[in-house]
Every structure is written in structure tokens, then in C-alpha cells.
Amino acid sequence: MNYVSTRDITGEKLTASQAIVKGLAPDGGLYVPCDFPQLHNYIGNSYEETALNVLKLYLTDFTEAELKEYIALAYSEFLPIKICNEYVELFHGRTAAFKDMALQLFPYLLTASLRKNNVNKTAVILTATSGDTGSAVISGMADVPNTRAVVFYPEGGVSDIQKLQMSTQAGENIKVFAIRGNFDDAQTAVKEVFEDRQFQSNFDDYIFTSANSINLARLLPQIVYYFYSYSEWVKLGKIKEGEVVNYVVPTGNFGNILAGYYAKKMGLPVNKLLCATNSNNVLYDFIKTGTYDKNREFALTLSPSMDILISSNLERFVYDLVGCEAVNEAYASLKNTGVFSITKPMSMLDTEMVSDEETLQGIKKIYDSDAYILDPHTAVGQVAYEKYKNRTGDNTPTMIMSTASPYKFPDAVKSALGNVLNNPPKSISLLNGKPVLHKDVIDIQNIREAIGDFL
Ligand SMILES: *Cc1c(COP(=O)(O)O)cnc(C)c1O
């Protein structure tokens, strides 16, 4: 399988490992597979078997033995997915949010990709985070050989649990800094370091890269749980093999839902993917009208991991609809005016938007009827699904991607339900006894110094 950049008119082809090493293409595009292989016989397999069967179709310059080893290292310590009625719980990993599903595998795919391309350097992952990504990156990378991870989060800008998850993370190769500033300041500063060749040339033994969701090695592992959840529903007798289903996906950067779209292209019988957004409704408007317009107020909501106005993975979807030339036009327009439009219908998608008030009502409603506690992101998905069903009357069996444990966002749950969170998962209850290892708070202009001292 080869990969091309969404913006490369010449269509230069890369191997999987080359695309993983590069992360973002030099022309600013994202790497996409040249075609979509079909996956057969996925019913009844374990999670690890499904992961191997999906990944070996895409990572064709990895051996099966390599993939098996990395999948075992990433997933064998926990049951990756639990299905609870219509909820596909993707939050049983180390940091209790769905990003663990990809980030526990990512470091192995990255270091193997470096080896395959004879890059004999230590990978330094720099990450600016508003919470979930940073904690998932460092817990996935702790003590992985030939890697270092440095995370920057805004002081006072993450939840108590997210802060604890990051500041207590052990691992010789891990460093965490709080910065005086907001998330955008951190993000901008990290981007500048990535572009600062002069600075990087001081560190010959290192290669600087990023673990954000534009990297193929984060996207591909997410395809797995669509096939696996479908198979589990067949096993549970909720659907018959071959029957179509819908998936509801609480969406921010469009990474999770894009993996569902790829699964559909690989033959999974999916009817609709419902893109659930909070009041940062840039994707809602796009799916309804074909116009993407980022010129709008940014809102802080109860589902912070979906607070986003530039959905970077959307570019891969747009590429699939309209092709390379139109992507170049669209993204030049986005850069110049903050707006682009496409006219292709998006019939495989639908969308609903959910306010904070509706999110809290959704948490309460499901608790009252089923004694099941939703986190605010999953609640956005739940309410979006109810709205969709009322509007369309679509009775297709539907699964809801459950992206975080309610224990990771206790404040929202508390305002909906009061004190009901009495049985935290180990990954969260153990945090309180852990020593705080990372206490540094730095000014944003000192981040080069901070990185240099650590390396
Ligand atoms: C990151 C995240 C999302 C959004 O996923 P995307 O792939 O960015 O669309 C939703 N819920 C939670 C809990 C997350 O951490």
C-alpha cells in the first residue's frame, strides 16, 4: 500500500513507514492511502486479531511478526473495548479517553518506521495539549526505547484530573511543562520549534516530530474498533451479519469519524455516520451546507476535547470526495479567507449539534432511565442521536462511540447528577497516591531552553 499527500498534484508515492516518519507532508497536506483494501472475515475475531488484519492491509512495509508484537505491547494489558448496549466504550486505556486506542500503539509504529528508513535518531515528540492528547501521548510513550516526549499544557487550562495524569507520569524519557499562557500560545510556540531548523540542528542525535492526529499512525489504529464493535454486535445477536448499522461519533478534529468512514470504504456495512458536535458547530454547518467557515466565536464547552474550529482530519475526507486539485483550492481559500465550499453531496454523513444545557439533560436522562453514567462528550453523541432519530425516523441499529470515562470529566457529571461517581477506574483512583514528578511552570518564550535542558 502506498500513500500520497492530499495536496501533491504530482502524486508522489510513499511507503507507510515513510509517511509515518514525515507526519505532515512538506506541502502542508496529509498522507492518505492510494486505495481502500477490503476486509473480509472479521466476525468473531479478538481485538488483537482484528487489529492485525486491518493494519497488515495498510502497513505493508511492516512484517506480520512486527505488527503482532506491537499490537500485543499496546493492547494486551487491558480489554480495549467494552460494549454496553449501544455504547462502544473506547475509554478503558491508560488515560480513560479514546485517544489511548491509537496512542498506545503509536510509539511502536513510529520507532519501527524510523528504523526502516535508517534514521538512527531518537524521536522527540513535542506536544501542546489542552488535556487529553498530552496525557495519552506520555502514558503511551513512557519508557519506550529511542523516544522522548515533551508536553506543554496551559497552567490553569486543564482539568484537575488531566493535570494529575500529566504531572505524575513516570518515565525517564518524559517531561511535562505547564506554561504561562493559553492553549493557543502553547500550540504556536511548539509549531515555531518545529519550523526552527537552526534550533534543531543543535540536537544531531534527535529527530523532532509530532503525535497529533494528522499522523497516519494515529488514524489507522482507529479503524479497528469499528470492525470489532460490529463483530461484537453480531456475536451479541443485536444484528445479523451483513446488516447495516449507524455510528454516532462525538467529533472535534474529525479523526475518529474519519476512521469510521475508512471502515465503510473497506466494506463494513455502515449506513450513516452521525457527526455529533457541541456549540463549536463548524462541522455541523459544513455537513449541512457544504461551506466550511472558521470565522466564528470559539466557545469553551462542557465537552472540551471537541472545542475546535480547525478540524485538520477533515482534509482527508474532502480529498476523498473532490480530489487533489480541489483540495488545493479549498485549503488555499481556507488560509486566505477562513472559508471554503464544496458541492459534492455527503450522503454517508449526517450531523446534529448539542448545547451544554442539552448535554447535561442527556446525562440526566440516561442515568434516570438506565442508571448508566455518560461523560459529557458521549452525552453529546447520545443527544445528537435522539435529535437525528426524531428528525429522520431512521430505525437502523445504531452504536454510539463513547469517547471518555465519566470519571475523567467529573465536574460536568456532578452538575448533572450530583455525587454519583463512586467507583473510579484504577487508572484514575491510583492518581491520588502518585508522586508529582513534573512541577515546572515556564514562560512561553523559554520553551527552547526547556527542551534543550531536558535533552
Ligand atoms: C479527542 C476527543 C474527541 C474528538 O475526537 P476527534 O477525533 O478529534 O474528532 C471526542 N471525545 C473525547 C473524549 C476526546 O478526547
The ligand as an SDF file (V2000), in Angstrom:
LIG
                    3D

 15 15  0  0  0  0  0  0  0  0999 V2000
  -10.3080   13.9320   21.1100 C   0  0  0  0  0  0  0  0  0  0  0  0
  -11.6560   13.6160   21.6760 C   0  0  0  0  0  0  0  0  0  0  0  0
  -12.8310   13.7100   20.9030 C   0  0  0  0  0  0  0  0  0  0  0  0
  -12.8230   14.1780   19.4610 C   0  0  0  0  0  0  0  0  0  0  0  0
  -12.2520   13.2500   18.5930 O   0  0  0  0  0  0  0  0  0  0  0  0
  -11.7360   13.6940   17.1390 P   0  0  0  0  0  0  0  0  0  0  0  0
  -11.0430   12.5240   16.5840 O   0  0  0  0  0  0  0  0  0  0  0  0
  -10.7960   14.8530   17.4000 O   0  0  0  0  0  0  0  0  0  0  0  0
  -12.9270   14.1240   16.3610 O   0  0  0  0  0  0  0  0  0  0  0  0
  -14.0460   13.3740   21.4860 C   0  0  0  0  0  0  0  0  0  0  0  0
  -14.1110   12.9890   22.7820 N   0  0  0  0  0  0  0  0  0  0  0  0
  -13.0120   12.8930   23.5560 C   0  0  0  0  0  0  0  0  0  0  0  0
  -13.1640   12.4850   24.9790 C   0  0  0  0  0  0  0  0  0  0  0  0
  -11.7410   13.1910   23.0350 C   0  0  0  0  0  0  0  0  0  0  0  0
  -10.6520   13.0990   23.8350 O   0  0  0  0  0  0  0  0  0  0  0  0
  1  2  1  0
  2  3  1  0
  2 14  2  0
  3  4  1  0
  3 10  2  0
  4  5  1  0
  5  6  1  0
  6  7  2  0
  6  8  1  0
  6  9  1  0
 10 11  1  0
 11 12  2  0
 12 13  1  0
 12 14  1  0
 14 15  1  0
M  END
$$$$
